[in-house]
Structures are given as C-alpha cells and as structure tokens.
Amino acid sequence: MKAVTIIQPWATLVALGVKKLETRSWATKHRGDLAIHAGQKVDKEACLVSQIREALLKHGINDLRDLVTGAVIAKSVLTDVWSISRPFGDKQIVERLSIDSRRTICWGGYMPDEYHFGDYSDGRFAWQLDDVVQLQEPVPAKGQLSLWNWEEES
C-alpha cells in the first residue's frame, strides 16, 4: 500500500476525519488506498492555532505528548488532487481545480476549518482523502519523503 508521511498535528487531524485535504507542494497520479504515517516531527506552533487546538481538544487530545509519532495511524483513499490558485491574492478567494474532473470549488469570505488545516498558497495541491479509518493501534514505521510503500503486517 502506498503511504504518505505527514507531520503532527496534521496526521492526527486526518486520522480523526476532520482534515479531508492534505496540502502538498506537488501533485501525484496515485489514486486509491493510502496509509497515513505520522512523522517524528510535531509542529508545536501549529498546535496553538485556535481551529487546530479546538479540533484536537474536541477529540480528547489536550497534550502534545498525546500525538503519536513514527507510526502509521490511519488508512484512507486518495480520490482526487486539486490544484490551488489565489487569483486575487493571498488574502482573498481560494480556488481549487480538480485535476481529474476539472471541477472548480471556491472558498471566500469566511474560511472553513479545513482552510486552517493546510497551506492553500497559490500553486500548491490539495489531496482529497476519503474513507479514512483510524487504526486501533498505531503501527511503528519509519517514514520517507514522497509516496512510499508500506507493507501492512497481517
């Protein structure tokens, strides 16, 4: 199964099902099953962003030490990749264009929590993660850059 390493707290937000889009500087042609690996790094500053902190607290995570690192923590299905553009500048509308269907979605004005869970700068990509299932027990694994192959133990 393909896997992607995501630093904390974003990996946990994906595993909890509150973060549906993983933003990256690169697109991928992969569609299908994707393991979510929590990297070793925890972005402590991001954990202080109110929307992120509230989402973690809502799910009983009130200490950074509760964030699992160095393990696969969820499985998902990568169903689409969206290119991000900011046609009116960084403080205005976020436009997402589906690479697969060419459908466009725009966010403007009040931004949804999802906006605060990623980097929606012009030229980036948002990977749509569906059917996320958090693993009962994290599976220790060493992450890698880019997509990598994770051998799930039976």
N, C-alpha and C positions, 0 to 999 in steps of 0.2 A: 504494500500500500504506500502511496506517496504520502509524504509528511512535510509540514512546514513548521519551522521554529518561530515562535512569537514570544517577545519578552513580556514579563508581567508588568502591569496588571491586565494587559490586553488579552493574553491567553486565557485567563480565568473568565474574563467578560465573554469571550467566545464560548467557552465551556458551559457557562451559565445560560447561554442562549439570549443574552441581552445585546451582544455585539454581533450583528449579522454581516457586516462588511469588514474585511481585513484590508487595510490600505497598504500599498506597496509602491516602490518606485519603478516596478517592472510588471509587465503582463505575463501571463502564462497561457499556453494552449491546452494545458491539462484541464479536463473536466471529469468529475467523478469523485470517488472516495478520497478523503484527505484527513490524515491524522493531525491533530493539533498538539504540538510539542511546546511545553513551557520551557523557555530558555533559562539559563542561570541568572540572567540579569533581572533586577526589579527596578523600574523607574519610579523612585520614591516621590519625585516631584509630581508625576502624573497622578499618583495616588491621592494627592491633595486637591486635584481638580474636583469641584463640587459634584458634578454629574457622575464622575467615576467613583468618588468616595461614597456617594449615596447608593449607587448600584451595588457596590461591594457590601456595604452595611446592610442593605435590604436582604442580602443572601447570607448574613451572619459572619461576614469577614470584616473584622474591625482591627486587625493587626497585620502588618506586612509579613510577619512570620507565618501567617496562615496561607500565604500564596505559595503553592507548590512550584518548585523549580527543578529543572533537569529531568523532566518526565513527560511522557505522552499522557495528556489528561482528558482528551475527548476525540471523537471521530465526527466527521462531517461529510457533506457532499458539496464540492465546489461546482456550482451550477452556471455561473456566468462571471465575466470580468467586465468591469465598467471603466471607461477612460474618464478622467476628471478634467473639467475645464472651469475656469473662472473668467467668463467673458467680460465681466465688468469690474474686475479687480478682486483682490484678496478679501475684502470686507463685504462683498456682495454675493450674488447668487452662485450656488454650486450646481453645475450641470454635469449629470452622469449620462454617458452614452454607452449602451450595451455593445460590446464588441460582437456578440453573437446575433442579437436580434435587431440591432441598430435603434432600439427604443431609447427615448430620452426621458430622464426624470430630473426635475429641478427642485432645489431647496432654496428658499429665500426668506427674508424676514426672520421669524423665529426658527432657529435651527433645532432639529430633533436631537435627542440624546446621542443617537448614532453619530452625529456630526462631531461630538466631543470625544468620541471613542476612536478617532482616526485622524490622519493627516490628509486633508482634502485640498492640498495645494494644486495649482494648475500643473497639468502634465503627469499627475500620479494615476494610479489604478486602484480600483476597489474590487476585491474578490468577494463574490456573493457566496456565503456559506449557509447551506440549508441542512435540515435534518440532523442538527447537532445532538450528539448523545455524549453526556459526560460519563467518563469511566468510573466505575465503582471504586477502583483503586488505581492511582497513578502507576504507570509502568516506566521505571527508570530507563532513560535513554540519553545518549549523547546527541545533541542536535548538530545541524550543519547549516551552512548558507544555502540559499536557493531551495528548490524542492529536492527532497532526498527520499530514499527508500527505507521504510520502516518494516521490519519483519515482526509481525504480530505473533506472539507466542500463543500456542493453542492450549 
